[in-house]
Amino acid sequence: MAVSKDEFRRAMGSFASGVNIVTSRSEDNAMHGITVSAFSSVSLEPPLVLICINKRASIHEHLREGCHFAVNILAEDQESLSARFASRDTDRFNGVECSEAPHGSPLIAGALAHIECRVVAAYPAGDHTIYIGEVEATQVSDKNPLAYFRGRYSRLG
C-alpha cells in the first residue's frame, strides 16, 4: 500500500534538521538562493556533501556539473532569512548582507557556517535532483544553530 504525501511529510517532519540556504551565482552574475533542509555530508576523503533541490526551484537551472554553490548553515537568529528564501519572492537578496566565497557564491552574513562546493555529480530523484558537491572552502562561527522539527523552527543550546 502506498504512503500518502501527508503521511510521508508527517513522518519526515519527525526528523529534526538544520536549516540552510543554498546560494549560487549564475553566469550573468545574478545571485540565487533557496532554503534547504535536505543537506548532508557524504565523504571525508574527498570532502563531499549533498543537497536535494526541487526541479521546479528557480536555483535548479543554475546548478550543473562544474559550477559552485554555497551552503549557508543558519544561526538561531536567522529564522526570518529562512522564511524569505523559502518564499516565492523573486528578490530574496534585497537588503541581505552577503560577502563572496572564493568562487563567487554568495555567503550570508551572520550564518553559523559557510561551505562552498563545486558540483561533481547530479542524480535525478523523483521531483528533485541530488547534487554532490566537493567542498572547496569553509568558514565556521561559534553561534548556535537554527533547527526545524515537526513544521516549526527550534533552537538548540
C-alpha angles and dihedrals in degrees: 000000000000122000114236122236090248093051091047092047091050092049093047090047087066089069109086112221140180119252118240139175114214113208135184140167119233127221090266088057093250117145120236130187143166137180110252132183095174098087129125144160113253108180141001095206102068098012105242134170133181133218127187116216127187110242090231094055115112092233092055095082091054097055116084138136112301097019124111133240135175129220109214106198105209125233122225093263094056100078092119090057090052090053092046094052091045090055129087090248107138094206100051094153096056106126093358113130111230139168127197127258118224091269096041104266113143114252114205113228117242096023120146090235142350124214118186116199142179115225108245099168142008127199127189112234116176110290092349139063120226110219120197113207128193108221113239103166139012140187124188133189130191095244125124119258131248111233134192123215132164094348096311138093116250134188127219130204 
